[in-house]
Amino acid sequence: MLAVPEGYDAVMSFPRNKNGYSGVAVYTNNTKIVPLKAEEGLIGGDQYTSRVSLGAKERISEAYPEPSTLTLMAEEGGVPTDLDNLDSEGRSLVVDFGLFVLINVYCPNLTSEERMAFKYNFHKVLEDRVRILIQEGREVIVLGDLNTVAAPIDHCEGSLESRKNSFWESPVRTWFREWLDPEGPMIDVVRTSWPDREKMFTCWDTRTNARESNYGTRIDYILITKGLLPWFKHGDIQADIRGSDHCPVFIDLHDEITSPDGQVSRLVDIIDSYNASGQPRDPPPISTKFWDEFSGKQKLLSTFFAKKPSQSTSKPLAPSSEGNSQTTASEHETGKDEPSCVESVSTSSTQVHPSSTEKRESRQSEGADGRKRKAVRSNEETNGSGSKKSKKSQTAGGVNKQPKLSSFFAGSSQLEISVKQRSSSPIQLSDSEVEVEISKSTRYMVPNNAANRTPKM
């Protein structure tokens, strides 16, 4: 299961309104490392995906981006660009590992000119979030799909003469260049590992099969602050791994480093999975392992069919000539309102094979029942389809009341319930069987393989 893979912890962020539109996740091997804290979004807002309320001690920072500290582009085309809307599409996770704070992002793509302000402002909020963390003395790693290129070498058409003059006209590309070292605080360590490497692309247009000719762009990055450079060992892309229009990007860190004064620091001692008392540390509250869907706290499906408080729920279901009564089967909650997988079977009769005593009683009452059935048949022939309601009001005993099924099971050696639709011809009773009219009933059949929610990536 993607949400809670064995041996791993995970934190996720999904969009509030557009299901399947975007989202980010961070997985950690819980035998080696457990995050100290984690939160969804860049502005310190509500944890929409996990539905957890974080207290001040569970937050990573004391301060967050504010409109007063930002220079944002005015919205265009009715696309809102206030901070809450910028943080509503499940595009960021902030995870504290102690040695550094990791920010995983999926920056907006420029799908239309109306989205330019939204895209640009999201990048500015990201920049301000990093600025605040650096001011608090933290080292930062920013990684993910930034949906922009850092230089002409990172674009398949960057070397074209027709592109050279207009390449930096994009405000987002200009912002990115100024955010990267040497002008800004973030270091593109994969590029520093391969400073002159061309066609080091991470994304291709699958509609034109562009990956085969490596006609793509480098829009996926791992950026680090200067204080992490001693730990940085190597970085690269993995263009040979398929399964997406993007390829993986990775960096390696040294297992240990030696400071100028000779002090040795081991990565395993700084980043681990244990608390101060030596016990395994719990992951942050927003981790998927604490979600109701995966913690054994699922609700039964029957709770969704509970009657309104104004209706009585203590009375048994009585036979009716209008509409089917409903019964429900329990099922694990899927995590959101989804149509249950049920099959409705309408039964008009139930056949029971009685014991020998009941057979004798049946023969004694056969004459009276037969006369009643002939009368019902006569009404059917006279009134056509309208006779169905009249017939359904008759019961085996001739009383307008549905008998309890248990009364027919006493002493019986064999039970067979037939769920078949009544044919148009009348049912004849024999010495070996008694027919019982069940005026209205509906049975719900719930498959055992009802799907649970699985978050998509």
C-alpha positions in Angstrom: 0.0 0.0 0.0 1.5 3.3 -1.1 0.3 5.3 1.9 1.8 3.0 4.6 4.5 0.8 3.0 6.1 -1.7 5.4 9.2 -0.3 7.1 8.6 3.2 6.0 6.9 6.3 7.4 5.2 8.8 5.1 3.9 12.3 5.1 1.7 13.6 2.3 -0.1 16.7 1.0 -3.0 16.7 -1.4 -5.0 19.5 -3.1 -8.1 20.7 -1.2 -10.4 21.0 -4.2 -8.9 19.2 -7.3 -8.7 15.5 -6.6 -5.8 13.8 -8.5 -4.5 17.2 -9.7 -1.3 17.4 -7.7 0.4 16.3 -4.5 3.7 15.6 -2.8 5.0 12.9 -0.4 8.1 12.2 1.7 9.0 8.6 2.6 11.6 7.7 5.3 13.0 4.3 6.2 12.0 4.1 9.9 14.8 1.8 10.8 17.3 4.5 9.9 15.7 7.9 10.2 12.5 9.3 11.7 11.6 13.0 11.1 11.4 15.2 14.2 8.6 17.4 12.8 6.6 17.8 9.6 4.0 20.1 8.3 1.9 20.6 5.2 2.3 23.8 3.2 4.6 26.9 3.3 2.6 29.4 5.3 1.9 27.5 8.6 -1.8 27.0 7.8 -4.2 24.1 8.5 -3.1 20.6 7.9 -5.8 19.8 5.3 -4.6 16.3 4.2 -4.0 14.8 7.7 -6.7 16.8 9.4 -4.4 17.3 12.4 -4.2 20.4 14.5 -0.5 21.2 15.2 0.4 23.1 18.4 3.3 25.6 18.6 5.7 22.9 19.8 4.9 20.7 16.8 5.5 23.5 14.3 8.9 23.8 12.7 9.2 27.6 12.8 8.0 30.4 15.0 7.5 32.7 11.9 6.0 32.1 8.5 5.7 34.2 5.3 3.4 37.2 5.6 1.9 39.4 2.8 3.7 42.4 4.4 7.1 40.8 3.8 6.4 39.7 0.2 6.5 41.5 -3.2 3.8 39.6 -5.1 2.6 39.9 -8.7 -1.0 41.1 -9.1 -3.5 38.4 -9.9 -4.7 38.0 -13.5 -7.7 36.5 -15.1 -9.5 36.0 -11.8 -6.9 33.5 -10.5 -6.6 34.2 -6.7 -3.0 34.6 -5.5 -3.5 35.2 -1.8 -1.3 33.1 0.5 -4.1 30.7 1.4 -4.9 29.9 -2.2 -1.2 29.5 -3.0 -1.0 26.9 -0.3 -4.2 25.0 -1.3 -3.1 22.8 -4.1 -1.0 20.2 -2.1 2.3 21.4 -3.5 4.6 21.5 -0.5 5.8 19.6 2.6 8.3 20.8 5.2 10.1 18.1 7.2 12.6 18.7 10.0 15.4 16.1 10.2 17.5 18.0 12.7 20.6 18.4 10.6 18.5 20.2 8.0 14.9 21.1 7.1 13.7 19.5 3.9 11.2 21.2 1.7 9.6 19.0 -1.0 7.7 21.0 -3.6 5.8 20.6 -6.8 5.8 24.2 -8.2 3.0 25.2 -10.5 3.4 24.9 -14.3 2.5 27.8 -16.5 -0.5 26.3 -18.2 -1.9 29.7 -19.2 -0.9 33.4 -19.0 -3.6 33.8 -16.3 -1.6 31.4 -14.1 1.6 33.4 -14.4 0.9 35.5 -11.2 0.0 32.3 -9.3 3.2 30.5 -10.4 5.4 33.5 -9.7 3.9 34.2 -6.3 4.3 30.5 -5.2 8.0 30.7 -6.0 8.2 33.9 -4.0 6.5 32.3 -1.0 8.9 29.4 -1.2 11.9 31.8 -1.2 10.5 33.6 1.8 10.0 30.3 3.7 13.6 29.4 3.1 14.7 32.9 4.2 12.9 32.6 7.5 14.5 29.2 8.2 18.0 30.5 7.4 17.4 33.4 9.8 16.4 30.9 12.5 19.8 29.2 12.0 18.6 26.2 10.0 20.2 24.5 7.0 17.7 23.8 4.2 17.3 21.3 1.3 14.8 22.2 -1.3 13.9 19.5 -3.8 11.3 18.5 -6.3 9.8 19.7 -9.6 10.4 23.5 -9.7 8.9 23.7 -13.2 11.5 26.1 -14.4 15.0 25.9 -15.8 18.1 27.5 -14.3 20.1 28.2 -17.4 20.0 27.8 -21.2 22.0 24.6 -20.8 19.1 23.0 -19.0 16.7 23.5 -22.0 16.7 21.5 -25.2 16.2 24.8 -27.2 18.4 26.9 -24.9 21.3 27.0 -27.5 19.1 28.2 -30.4 19.9 31.7 -31.6 16.2 32.4 -31.7 16.0 31.6 -28.0 19.1 33.3 -26.6 17.7 36.8 -26.7 14.3 35.9 -25.1 15.4 33.2 -22.6 15.5 35.5 -19.6 12.3 37.3 -20.4 10.4 34.9 -18.1 10.1 36.5 -14.6 10.3 33.0 -13.0 13.6 32.2 -14.7 15.0 35.5 -13.7 13.8 34.9 -10.1 15.4 31.4 -10.1 18.8 32.7 -11.4 18.8 35.3 -8.6 17.9 32.7 -5.9 20.8 30.4 -6.9 24.4 30.8 -5.8 26.4 33.0 -6.3 23.6 35.6 -6.3 21.4 33.7 -3.8 21.6 31.3 -0.9 20.7 28.0 -2.7 23.3 25.8 -4.4 22.3 23.6 -7.4 24.6 20.7 -6.2 23.7 18.3 -9.1 24.9 20.9 -11.6 28.0 21.6 -9.5 28.7 17.8 -9.8 28.4 18.1 -13.6 29.2 21.7 -14.4 29.6 21.3 -18.2 27.3 18.4 -18.8 24.8 19.0 -21.6 21.4 17.4 -22.1 21.2 16.5 -18.4 17.4 16.6 -18.7 14.9 15.3 -16.2 11.6 15.8 -18.0 10.3 14.9 -21.5 7.1 15.3 -23.5 5.7 11.8 -23.7 3.1 12.9 -26.4 5.9 13.3 -28.9 8.1 10.4 -27.6 10.7 13.1 -26.9 12.6 10.9 -24.4 13.9 8.7 -27.1 15.8 11.6 -28.6 16.5 13.2 -25.2 14.6 16.4 -26.2 13.7 17.7 -22.8 14.3 20.1 -20.0 15.9 20.0 -16.5 13.2 21.2 -14.1 13.8 18.8 -11.2 16.4 20.0 -8.6 18.0 19.4 -5.3 19.2 22.7 -3.8 21.1 23.0 -0.5 22.3 25.8 1.7 26.0 26.4 2.1 26.3 24.9 5.6 25.5 21.4 4.1 28.3 21.5 1.6 30.7 19.6 3.9 28.2 16.7 4.0 27.6 16.7 0.3 29.3 13.9 -1.6 27.7 13.5 -5.0 24.6 14.2 -7.1 23.2 12.9 -10.4 20.1 12.1 -12.4 18.9 8.6 -13.3 17.6 9.0 -16.9 17.5 5.3 -17.5 14.7 4.7 -14.9 11.4 5.0 -16.6 7.7 4.9 -15.6 7.1 8.7 -15.7 7.7 11.7 -17.8 10.3 12.7 -15.2 13.3 10.7 -14.0 14.8 10.5 -10.5 17.3 12.9 -9.1 19.5 12.1 -6.1 22.3 13.2 -3.9 24.6 11.3 -1.6 25.9 12.5 1.8 29.1 11.5 3.5 28.7 9.0 6.4 31.0 11.2 8.5 32.9 14.4 8.2 35.9 15.9 10.1 35.8 19.5 11.1 38.9 21.8 10.8 39.6 21.3 14.5 39.7 17.5 14.1 36.2 16.7 15.5 34.5 13.8 13.7 30.8 13.9 13.2 28.9 10.8 12.1 25.7 11.2 10.1 24.0 8.3 11.8 24.5 10.0 15.2 22.9 13.2 13.9 20.1 11.7 11.9 18.6 8.6 13.6 15.3 7.0 14.6 15.6 7.1 18.4 14.6 9.6 21.1 16.8 10.9 24.0 16.0 7.7 26.1 17.1 5.4 23.3 13.6 4.3 22.3 12.3 4.3 18.8 10.9 7.7 18.1 7.3 8.2 16.8 6.9 10.0 13.5 5.3 13.4 13.3 1.5 13.6 14.0 0.7 14.2 10.3 2.2 10.9 9.3 0.0 8.5 7.3 0.3 5.8 10.0 -1.9 7.9 12.2 -4.7 8.5 9.7 -8.0 6.9 10.6 -7.9 4.9 7.3 -4.8 3.0 8.4 -4.9 3.0 12.2 -7.8 0.5 12.8 -10.3 3.3 13.5 -12.4 2.9 10.3 -16.1 3.5 10.6 -18.6 0.9 9.5 -20.4 1.7 6.2 -23.7 1.2 8.0 -23.1 4.5 9.9 -23.6 6.3 6.6 -27.1 4.9 6.4 -28.3 5.8 9.9 -31.7 7.4 10.0 -32.1 11.1 10.9 -32.7 11.8 14.6 -36.3 12.7 13.9 -37.1 9.2 12.6 -37.6 6.3 14.9 -34.9 3.6 14.7 -36.4 1.3 17.3 -39.3 -0.1 15.3 -38.8 -3.2 13.1 -39.2 -2.9 9.4 -42.8 -3.6 8.4 -44.0 -4.9 5.1 -45.2 -2.2 2.8 -46.9 -2.1 -0.6 -44.8 0.9 -1.7 -41.0 0.9 -2.0 -38.5 -1.6 -0.8 -37.3 -1.8 2.8 -33.5 -1.6 3.1 -30.9 -3.6 5.1 -27.3 -2.8 5.1 -24.0 -4.8 5.4 -21.0 -3.4 7.2 -17.9 -2.4 5.4 -14.7 -0.5 6.2 -14.9 3.2 5.4 -12.9 4.1 2.3 -11.9 7.5 3.7 -14.3 9.6 1.7 -17.8 9.5 0.4 -17.7 6.9 -2.4 -20.6 4.9 -3.8 -20.7 1.6 -2.1 -20.4 -1.5 -4.3 -23.8 -3.2 -3.7 -26.2 -5.3 -5.7 -29.9 -5.0 -4.9 -31.9 -8.2 -5.2 -35.7 -7.9 -5.0 -37.4 -11.1 -3.7 -41.1 -11.7 -4.1 -41.2 -15.2 -2.5 -39.2 -17.4 -0.2 -39.6 -21.2 -0.4 -39.1 -23.3 2.8 -39.1 -27.1 2.9 -40.9 -27.9 6.2 -40.9 -31.0 8.4 -43.5 -33.8 8.2 -45.7 -32.2 10.8 -45.8 -29.0 8.9 -46.6 -31.0 5.7 -49.7 -32.4 7.3 -50.8 -29.0 8.4 -50.2 -27.8 4.9 -52.4 -30.4 3.4 -55.2 -29.5 5.8 -55.0 -25.8 4.9 -54.4 -26.4 1.2 -58.1 -26.1 0.3 -58.5 -22.7 2.0 -55.3 -21.4 0.6 -56.1 -22.7 -2.8 -59.4 -20.9 -2.9 -57.7 -17.7 -1.8 -55.1 -18.0 -4.5 -57.8 -18.6 -7.1 -59.4 -15.4 -5.9 -56.1 -13.6 -6.3 -55.7 -15.1 -9.8 -59.1 -13.9 -10.7 -58.3 -10.4 -9.6 -55.1 -10.5 -11.6 -57.0 -11.4 -14.8 -59.6 -8.8 -14.2 -57.4 -5.9 -13.0 -54.1 -6.6 -15.0 -51.0 -5.1 -13.5 -52.9 -3.3 -10.7 -53.6 -6.7 -9.1 -49.9 -7.0 -8.0 -50.5 -4.7 -5.0 -53.6 -6.7 -3.9 -51.7 -10.0 -4.2 -48.7 -8.7 -2.2 -51.1 -7.8 0.7 -52.0 -11.5 1.1 -49.9 -13.8 3.3 -49.7 -17.5 3.8 -52.1 -17.4 6.7 -54.5 -15.0 5.1 -53.7 -12.2 7.5 -52.4 -8.8 6.3 -49.3 -9.1 8.4 -45.8 -10.5 7.5 -45.0 -13.6 9.6 -41.6 -14.0 11.1 -39.4 -16.3 9.1 -38.2 -18.1 12.2 -41.7 -19.6 12.7 -41.3 -21.7 9.6 -37.9 -23.1 10.5 -38.9 -25.0 13.7 -38.3 -28.7 13.3 -37.2 -28.4 9.7 -34.4 -30.7 8.5 -33.6 -28.7 5.4 -33.7 -25.0 4.5 -33.5 -23.6 1.1 -34.1 -20.0 0.2 -34.7 -19.3 -3.4 -34.1 -15.8 -4.7 -35.9 -15.9 -8.0 -38.3 -13.4 -9.6 -42.0 -14.6 -9.6 -43.2 -15.6 -13.0 -46.6 -14.4 -14.2 -48.3 -17.7 -13.7 -49.7 -18.6 -10.2 -47.6 -20.8 -7.9 -49.1 -24.2 -7.1 -48.5 -25.7 -3.7 -47.6 -29.3 -3.3 -47.4 -31.6 -0.3 -43.7 -31.1 0.0 -43.6 -27.3 0.2 -45.3 -24.3 1.6 -44.9 -20.8 0.0 -44.6 -17.8 2.1 -45.2 -14.3 0.7 -42.6 -11.8 1.6 -44.2 -8.6 0.5 -41.2 -6.3 0.3 -37.5 -7.0 0.9 -34.2 -5.9 -0.5 -30.9 -7.7 0.1 -27.6 -5.9 -0.2 -24.6 -8.0 -1.2 -21.3 -6.3 -0.4 -18.1 -7.7 -2.1 -15.2 -8.6 0.2 -12.8 -6.7 -2.0 -14.3 -3.2 -1.4 -11.6 -0.8 -2.3 -9.9 1.4 0.3 -8.6 4.8 -0.4 -5.1 4.9 -1.6 -3.4 7.9 -1.9 -2.0 8.6 -5.5 1.2 10.1 -6.3 
